[in-house]
């Protein structure tokens, strides 16, 4: 077996990208973050988080590139 044959046999299969799955995950992420953003301060206090923490969680979704 030559070096070239070894390389071609050990290369990983390409990652499959499903656009529909990506949109569904993006939509779910936005809806969850938006619901947290629109939660009243009284309910946030019951959950043990501040408005600043809720806002940080909401705006973080636009900075992440994991989608």
C-alpha positions as CSV (number, residue, x, y, z in Angstrom):
1,X,0.0,0.0,0.0
2,X,1.4,3.4,-1.0
3,X,1.2,6.6,1.0
4,X,-1.5,8.0,-1.3
5,X,-3.7,5.0,-0.9
6,X,-3.4,5.3,2.9
7,X,-4.5,8.9,2.8
8,X,-7.5,8.3,0.6
9,X,-8.7,5.5,2.8
10,X,-8.3,7.4,6.1
11,X,-10.1,10.6,5.0
12,X,-13.3,11.1,6.9
13,X,-16.6,11.3,5.1
14,X,-17.9,14.8,4.5
15,X,-20.3,16.2,7.1
16,X,-23.8,16.2,5.8
17,X,-25.6,19.6,6.3
18,X,-29.4,19.5,6.5
19,X,-30.8,23.0,5.9
20,X,-34.2,22.1,7.3
21,X,-32.8,20.8,10.5
22,X,-30.6,23.9,10.8
23,X,-33.6,26.2,10.4
24,X,-35.7,24.2,13.0
25,X,-32.9,24.4,15.5
26,X,-32.4,28.1,14.9
27,X,-36.1,28.8,15.2
28,X,-36.3,26.8,18.5
29,X,-33.3,28.6,19.9
30,X,-34.8,32.0,19.0
31,X,-38.2,31.2,20.5
32,X,-36.7,30.0,23.8
33,X,-34.5,33.0,24.1
34,X,-37.3,35.4,23.1
35,X,-39.6,33.8,25.7
36,X,-37.0,34.4,28.3
37,X,-36.5,38.0,27.1
38,X,-40.2,38.7,27.4
39,X,-40.6,37.1,30.9
40,X,-41.7,39.5,33.6
41,X,-39.3,40.5,36.3
42,X,-41.4,38.8,38.9
43,X,-41.1,35.5,37.2
44,X,-37.4,35.9,36.6
45,X,-37.0,36.4,40.3
46,X,-38.9,33.2,40.9
47,X,-36.4,31.4,38.6
48,X,-33.5,33.0,40.5
49,X,-32.1,35.1,37.6
50,X,-31.9,38.8,37.0
51,X,-33.1,40.8,34.0
52,X,-29.4,41.4,33.1
53,X,-28.8,37.6,33.0
54,X,-31.9,37.1,30.9
55,X,-30.8,39.8,28.4
56,X,-27.3,38.3,28.2
57,X,-28.7,34.9,27.4
58,X,-31.0,36.5,24.7
59,X,-28.2,38.5,23.0
60,X,-25.7,35.7,23.2
61,X,-27.6,33.7,20.6
62,X,-26.6,36.3,18.0
63,X,-22.9,36.1,18.8
64,X,-22.6,32.3,18.7
65,X,-21.7,30.5,15.5
66,X,-22.8,26.9,16.6
67,X,-25.9,26.8,14.4
